[in-house]
Amino acid sequence: MFLIGSLVNGLAIAAGALLGKMLTRIPEGIKGTVMHAIGLAVSVLGLQMALKSENFLLVIISLVTGALAGELLRLDERLNSLGEWLERKVGSSGTGSISQGFVTATLIFVIGAMGVIGALDSGIRGNHEVLFTKSLIDGITALILTTTLGIGVLFSAVPVFLYQGTIALLATQIDRFVPQAWMDAFILEMTAAGGIMILAIGLNLLGMTNIRVANLLPAIVSVGILVSF
C-alpha cells in the first residue's frame, strides 16, 4: 500500500504526457512563448525554494561537493545517453528531442522536497495526500511540457516512480533510526539545494544557460552528510 502514491504520481505524468501529445499541433510561435512562460515559472519556483535555507553555507558546500561527484560520475552524460537510447528505440517524436524531454522532465519531477516528503509520508504513515497533490501538479506540468518538448516527457514517469517508491520503501523503517530533528533539518536544506537546481533548469529552458543540472544531484547526499555534522 505504501507504493500507491508513487504509482499514482507516475500514472499522472504518463496521462498528462499522452494528453499533451494530442495537443502538439500548435504554432511554433505559441510553443516558444509557452516554453518561456514555463522557464520563468520554474525559475521563480526554484528561487522561492532556495531562499528557505537557514544555513546557506551548508547549501553552497553541498552543491560544490555534489558538482564534483556528479562530474566524476558523469551523471548528466549518462542520463542523456539513456534519453538518446530511448530516442533510438522509439524513433523521432516529431516534436522536440525525446532525450531532451526525458531529461528535463525527469529533473523537474524528481528534484524538490515534495516528492521526498510525500514518499516519507507514504512509507511511515501510509498517508498519500502529498503525493496525490504532487500527481495533479506533475500531470498538468507534463501536459504542458509535452506540447513543447515532445513525448520524451512520458518516459520520466518511470524514474519518478522508482525514486519515490524506493524512498517510501526505506521510510517504512527509517523512523526507527533517524531522529525527527535531523529529518526536519535535512528536508529544509535539501529544499534549498533542490531549489537552486530547479532555478538552473528554468534558466536552461529559457535558453540563457546550458547547466548540466544532473551533475548537481549528488548535492542531495552531501546535504544529508553535512546536516549530520
Secondary structure by P-SEA (a helix, b strand, c coil): ccaaaaaaaaaaaaaaaaaaaaaccccaaaaaaaaaaaaaaaaaaaaaaaaccccaaaaaaaaaaaaaaaaaaaaaaaaaaaaaaaaaaacccccccaaaaaaaaaaaacccaaaaaaaaaacccccaaaaaaaaaaaaaaaaaaaaccccccccaaaaaaaaaaaaaaaaccccccccaaaaaaaaaaaaaaaaaaaaaaaaaaacccccccccccaaaaaaaaaaac
